[in-house]
Amino acid sequence: MAAAYTKFVAMLDRADSLPADSRKHELATVMVDPQLSRVLRRIDEMKSRRIATYGHIIVHVKNVQLTASGATVDDCQDTRNSGLLNSVTRKKINRGIQQERTQALLVKGSDGQWRVSRSTTLGEGC
């Protein structure tokens, strides 16, 4: 489950740069609804405002717990080298923080693969 979560975060790092015609299919390899629809909406919103992501998030999985409906992954992400930028000027709008507490819910698909169904940022500090 930790590996599936790590793949999800890596895909988010480049989600807005994926080709529009294959974006949903590629994202669906690591996430399902409601997370998939949420990410696709966010990308459309960002593109309309000429905003893009930059950098890479560093994952620090702290806990993985199986639940009746799937699994929960607790992460303490280092997002200092990532953020948002103006896609025209390439000027950075913001950047992340050293410790960002995140929790993801994963479900196992009929193909046996774990995918994120919901990812929530819980705040700064871990």
Secondary structure, DSSP 4 states (H G I P E B T S, - for coil): -HHHHHHHHHHHHHGGGS-TTTHHHHHTTTB-TTHHHHHHHHHHHHHHTTEEEEE-PBP-EEEEEEETTEEEEEEEEB-TTEEEEETTT--B-----S-EEEEEEEEE-TTS-EEEEEEEEEEE--
